[in-house]
Amino acid sequence: MLPSFELSAQPAFSALQALASALCDASIEQLFNADSARAQDFTLEAAGLHLDYSKHLLDRSARDALLELARQAGMGQRINALLGGEPVNNTEGRPALHSLLRATSPGALQDKFDQVCAARSRMRVYADTLNTGQQRGYSGEVITDVVNIGIGGSDLGPRLVTDALKPFHGSVSVHYVANVDPADLQDTLLELNPATTLFIICSKSFRTEETLTNSLAARNWMLNSGASAADLAKHFLAITSNLEAATEFGLAAENCLPMWDWVGGRYSVWSAVGLSCAIAVGWEHFEQFLGGAERMDQHFASAESHANMPLLMSLLEVWYSNFFGAGNHVVLPYDNSLQRLPDFLQQLTMESNGKRVSADGHVLDYATGPVLWGSAGTMGQHSFHQLLHQGTRLCPVDFILPLTTHTGMSEQHRLLVANCLAQSRALMVGRSEQAARAELQQRGLDDTQITRLAPHLVLPGNRPNSVISMAALTPATLGALLALYEHRTFCSAQLWGINPFDQWGVELGKDIGVQVLQRLSGDSATGAVMDAATERLMQAWQDAQA
């Protein structure tokens, strides 16, 4: 078991507070001017990714102090514990072995690795069979469409990967349904033919309300089209650990692939949960996706702390969260294929690190888990970038930038890259009042107008940001990128002294949801006492059904 750790109790904490206070009024531009090697020395490369973190309110002394904090946390031991299969999920007594899902050798985990390899082999058979047109439905027609039904980690990761790798898609179209709102499933099925559609139900428990509801509706859609109960085996697969519930649904055991309790949902895209991705892009590309993540795992395991990309990104997160009061973090992918990346990272980071107590149960006296948000560039420049540049909140930013495009439209991509680099620089340099006045003077305004308008044109700058670039968005670089953020999330949790692998906060809403549903279904015998506002809203719903 990992030793307990609380950030504010560490010797480095007070030193970092003093360094942050000194840097509050510093200029990042001046840091560049004072250090000719800054642009080179504040960069890293790993697994096909390049991290430039030079545009941060961070000098060498502060970086050294952050690295000392990591040393005091025993980060090397903690990384080894994670990758070595120790029960780092202490509240549930489990390891967190998502890295094993993309490994090519077992280490000390031969039994679990054998299970992973067996699941991979079955995944490959399904992916190859579908992409070669050998999978046929109840009418004898070839399966052309796959619908993944899941929610949370059983949807966000596979959906992101499938969307991001569209240039690598094969002959089968893959769709995703997550929302229990009937419009989500209905809108998807309107475009599909039951005879040529395969459903993948992703639910570890096979009891997740939204997923089960959508799956039952999909089964009815299939049966109403003329399929028999015996035909369902040709149209339904499941990724689950509850074979009994899957059998009750009508699935045979041979149509079920495993989910293990040592892999959390938000870390599961590398497992059989990623079957829809493997079908979409083909097995060779899915293996490249796994390989890119494994290369990041290897970097994370072996790199010295000063050159460890996930660790340094985590130290920056803690630096701004706990020493500058930044309660949020912005991710801006300048590639439309990555538009779902912020959604995926929201679950990864906020479900993992949205905790108020330490791993051993003590209420913490410092911030954890900042709110993560963002969208694909350049759309955000015409909506929320105003707040980034001139708002009163500190919003550290990660720009994600593939340096080439799969589209062949080089002129438009040049414009996209120019916008990304310009936004990164503008956040850093801002615009002084003197520069604002000069610009207004060039517009021909008189002194009175200039004095009135100049404050509105001032941008304070000093807004910290990183640029994560790659030669191209490929299966391998996408795998490395997702693994990078996974490991960053783990390191931040260790520095905050919390367990990132449980999610007890989601349980209460589920429990109350069952009570409310029973009441809305006319079962008043549950005895659930609701507040007056909830009672009024339940009555309003019942009145609307009349």
N, C-alpha and C positions, 0 to 999 in steps of 0.2 A: 504494500500500500504506500502511496506517495505521502511524504511528510506534509503536515499542514503548513500553510503559508498565508500571511496577510500582508498586503502591500504596504500599508501605512506603518507597520512595525519594523520595516527593514532599515538598516543604517543608510542605504542609498536614498531613502525617501526624502529626508530633509535636505540633502545635497541637491537633489533634483528640483525641489521646490525653490531653492535659492537660484539655481541656474535658469529655471523657467521665468522667475521674476526678473532676472537680468536681461533675458532675451525678449520680454514682452514688448519693449520699445526698440528692439533692434531692427535693422533693415536687412532683408534677405539679399538685396542687391549689394549692400555693403559687405555682407559675408562673402559674396563672390569676389568683390574687389580686394578684400583682405587675404584671400586664399586662392592663388592662381591654379591650384590643383583640385579645387572643390568639385568642378564638373566631372572630373575623372574619378576622384576618390569617393564620391558619394553615389556611385553606381555599382550595380552587380549584374552578373549574368548567371542563369541556371536553367537547365532543361529547355532551352530555346526561348527563354524570356529574358528581357533586359529591364531592370528596374533603375530608374533615375529618381533618387530621392534628394537631389541637391536643392530643390526649391522648398525647403522646409525651415522653420524657425529652430534651427538646430546647428550648433557649432561642434567642433571636435570634442570639446570638453563635455558638452551635454551628451553627445553620442557615447563617449567613454563611460559616463555615469550611468546611462541606460544599460550598457553592456555589463556594468558592474551589478546592476539590479538583477539582470538575468543570471549572473553567476551566483548571487546570493539566493536566488530562487532554486538553484540546482537544476537549471534548465536542461543541461546535458543528460542528467539522470532521468528527468521527466520525459524527454524525447525517447530515450531508450526504453522506458517503461511502456510508453504508448506503442511503439513499433515492435516491442518484444512480447506483447500479448499479456501484460500484467493487468489486473482488474482496476483500470484507471477510472471506471465508472463506479465509484465507491458506494453510492446509495443503492445500486442494484446489483453490486458484486459481479460486474462483468468487465471483460476487456472491450476495447473499441478497435476492431480489426478491419476497418475499411481499407487500410493500406494493403492488407493481405489479399484483398479482392483483385488487385492489379499486379500482384507480385508474380515473378516467374520462378522463384525458388522459395522453399518453405521456411528457411531458417530453423527455429526450434518448434515450429507449429505444423509438423507434418500431417497430423490427423485432420486439422481444419483445412490445410492447404489441399489435401486430397478431396475434401468435400467441394472446395471452390473449383478445382479442376474438373470434377465430375459435372458440376453445374454449367461450367463454361462449355463443355463438350455438348451438352444438351442444347444450350443456347445456340451454338454454332449450327447444329443440325436444323433447328427451326429457322434460323436466319438464311441458311443456304437453300433449304427446301422452298421457302417462300420466294426468295429472289430468283430461283430457277424455274418458277412456275409449276412446281410439283405438288404444292398444297392445294387441294380442291375442296369445295364446299359440298353441301348436301345435294346440289343439282348437278354436280360434276364439273361446274365451272371453276376456273382458276381463281384463287383468292388474290384480290388486287388491293384491298384496303385492310389496315389493321387499326383498331381503336383501343388505346390504352385507357383503362378506367382506374383511377387512383386519385389520391389527394395528398397534399403536403409533399413529403420526400418521394412519394410514389408517382408524382406528377411533375413537380417543378424541375428536378434534375433531368429526367428523360426528355421533357418538353424543350428545355433549354438546349440540350445537346442536339436533338433532332433539328431544331430551328437553326442553330448555329452552323450546322454542317450540311446545309442544303446543297452546296455544290458537289457533295459526295453521295447524294441519294441514288438509290437503285430504282427498281421497277415498281416497288410496292409503296403506296401512299400511307403514311402513318398519321393518325389523328389522336387528340387527347381530350378527355372529358374528366372534369374534376368537381365542378360545382353541383350541389344537389338541386339547385334551381333547374327545373325541368327544361328550360330553354337551352341549357348547355348541351344536353344529350340530344334534344330534339333537333336543334340546328345542325348538329353533326350528322345525324342519321338521315336527314332530308336529302343529303347529297349522295347517299350510299345505297348499295344493293345488298340485301341480306344474304343472297346466295354467294356473294363474293367478298364477304366481310368476316374478319376474325377479330374477336375481342380478347384482350389480355387484362385480367382482373388482378390488380396489385394491391394486396392488403395482407399484412403480416397476420393479423388476427382473423381475417375474413369476417369481421364484425363491425368494421368502421362504417358508421351509419351512411355517410354520403356515398361511399363506394358501393356498399351493398345495395342501396336503393337504386343507384344507376345501373348496377349489374342486373338486378331483377327486371328492370324496365327493358334493358337490352335483350335479356332472355325472352321476355314476352314478345318483343319486336320480332325476334327470330322465329319463334313458334307461330306467331300470327302470319308469318310470310309463307308458311307451308312446311317448315322444317318440323320433324318429329323430335321427341325427347332424345331418342337415340342419335339424332343428327347433331346434337349440341357438341359432341366431342370433336367434330370437325370445325367448330366455330368458336370455341372457348378454351383458353388456357388460363392458368392462375399462377401467381407468384405469392406464396403464402407459407406459413408454418402450421396452419390449422387445416390439416387434410380432412378431418371429420366434417367441418363446416363446408368445405369445398365439395365434399361428396354429397352432403345434403342439398347443395345447390344443383347438383347434377353432373359434377365433374369427376372423371376417373383419376386415380392417383397418378397415372402416367402422364396426365395433362397438367400436372402441378410441378412447379420448380420451387426450390426452397428459399426461404428468408430465415436468417439466423438472428438470435437475440443479441449477438455480439456485434451487430451492425445497426446503427441507428438509421431511421428513415431518411434523414437529411444527408446521410453519407452513403446512400445505397445505390446510386446510379451505376456504380461499378459492378454491382451484383446482377442477379437475374432480373432485378427491377429495370435494368438497362436493356432488356431484351428488345423493346420497341426501337431503341436507338440502333441496336445491332441489325435489326431488320431494315431500318431506314437507310443506313449507310453501308451495309454489308459487313461481313465478319472481319475482313482484312482491315478495314478502316476502324472498326470498333477495337480491334487489338492495338492499333496505333494509338487510339485514345487512351487505352489502359497503359500503354508503354510510356506515353508522355507523363502520365501521373506517376508511374513508377520511377521515372528519372527524377522527378521532383522529390519523391520520397527518399531516394538515395542521396540527393543533395542535402535534404533536411537532416538526414541521419549522420552525414559525414562532415559537413562544412563547419569550419570554426565559427564561433558566434558572430564575429565582426563581418563575416562574409556569408551568413546564413539568411537567405532572402525572406522566408516566412518569419523568422525571429525578428529581423529588423523591421518588417512591416508591423508586427505585433508591438514592438517597442514604440514605434511611432503612434500607434493607436492609444497605448497607455499614456504616452507623453501628452497628447492633446486632451484625452479624456480626464486625466487625473491631475494634470499640472497647468492646463490652460482652460479647463471648464467646458470643453467642446462636448456637447451631448449628442453629436451626430457625426456621420461619416458619409460622404457622397462618392458614388461610383459612376463614372461616365464613360461607357464604351463607345468609341468612335468607329463603330462598325454596326450596321443595322442588323446583322445576323446575331449580334450579342444583345439585342434589346431586352431579352428576358434575364440577362445576367443579374441586374439589381434585384429582381424578384427572387431568384434562386439564393442570392447572398443574404437577402433579408431573413429567410428561414435559417440558413446555415449559421449566421452570426447571432441573430436575436433569439432564436429558440435555444441555441447553445449557451449564450452568455447573458441572457436576460435573467439574472439571478440576484437575489438580495441577501443571501446567506453564503457563508464559506462552505467548503466541502465538508467540514465537520460541524456545520449547523449554526455558526455564530453570525448574528446580524452584522453586516459590514457597515463601516462608517465612511465609505468612499464609493464613487461611481463605478459601475461595471457596464458592459454591453451597450455602447452607443446605438442610437437609431441609425439604421443604414437606409439610404434612399438614392435615387438617381434615375437616369433614363439614357437612351442612346443619343449621342451627338448627331446632328447639330440641333435637334428639336429643342433641347433644354436651353439653348442660348436665347431662344425667343419666348421663354417662359420663366424658369426659376433662376437662371444665371444672374439676373438682376440682384437677387438676394445674396448670391455668392460674392459678387463684387462690391456691393454697397450696403448690404444688410448689417444688422448689429450682432448677428450670431457668427461665431467662428465655425466654418464648415470645411474641414480638411477633405481634400479631393484626391481620388485615384482616377487618372485618365488611362483608358485601355486602348492601345493603338496598333492594329496590324499595319505594317508598312507597305503591303501590296494588297491588291484586290483580285478576287476571282472573277469579277465581272468583265474585265477587259476594258472598262471605261476609265482610262487613266486620267483624263482631264478632271472628271468629277471627283475622283479619288484624291487628286492633288489638292482640290479645294477643301475636301474633308480633312486631310492632314494639316493643311494650313490653318484651318479653323481650330483644330485640336491644339496645335502648338501655340497659336495666338492666345487661346483662352488660358493655357498654362502660364504663359508669360504675363498676360494681363493681370491674372490673379496675383502674381508676384510683384510686378512693378507698380500697378495702379496708375493713377494720374494725380499729380500734385496740383495745388491751387495755382501755382505759377503757370504750369502747363495748361490748366483749364482757362486761365485768363488769356493766355496767348492764342489758344484756339478760338475763343470767342472774338478776340480782336481780329483774327483772320476772317471771321465771318462778317466783319463790318459793323459790329455792335459798338455803341458808344460806351463811355466809362460807367455811366449809371446802370446800363443794362448788364455790363460785364460784372459789376460788383454784385448785382442782384442774382445773376445766374451762376456765377463761378462755383459757389458751394455745391450746387446740384451736379456739377460735372466732376467733382473731386472723387476719386476712388482711392481708398487708403492703401491698397496693395497689401503686401505681407500676408497674403492668404496662402497657406501651405498647400502644396500639391505634389503628387508623384506621377510619373508617366511610366506605365508598364507597356513595353512595346514588344513586338514579335515580327519576324520576317513575313509571316503570313498566318492567317487563322486556318489551322489544319487540325485534324483529329489529335495529333500529338501535342500541339501547343495549347489546344483547348483543355486536354487532360492535365497538362502541367499547370495551367491557370487555375482550374478548379481545385487541384491538390494544394496549390500555393495558398489559397484562401482557407482551405480546411486546416492546414497546419498553422497559419496565422491565428485562426480562431482558437486553436488548442493552446498556443503559447500565451495569448492574451488571458485565457481562462486560468492558466497556471500563475500568471503574474497577479491576477486578482484573487487567486486562492479559491476558485469555484470549480464545480464539476460541470463541464460543458456537454455531458453525454446523457443527462436525464432531462425531462421536461414535465415536471409535475404541475406546472402552471396551466397546462391545457386540460387537466382532468376535471376541475370543478365545473367549468362551462359545459363539458360533456354530460356530467351527472345531472346538472340542473336542466340541460336540454332534454334529457330523457323524461324528467318530471313534467316539463312544460308540454312535450309532445303527448304524453299520456292525458294531460288535461285537455289539450286541443282535440284529442281523439275521443273525448267524451268519457274518459275513465276518471271519475272524481274520487275513487276509492283509495288513491295513492296517499292521501293525507298531506300532500306537499303544500306547505304554507308559502304563499307568494306575497310580495309587497304590493301595496295598493296600485302602483303604477303598472306593474306587470299584469295584475288582475284586469285593469282597464284595457290594456292592449290585447290581452287574450279575448276579452269580451268583444272588442272591436273586430278582431279577426272572425269570431264566430258570427257576429252580426253581418259581416260582409259575405258570408257564405249562404245566408238565408235567401 
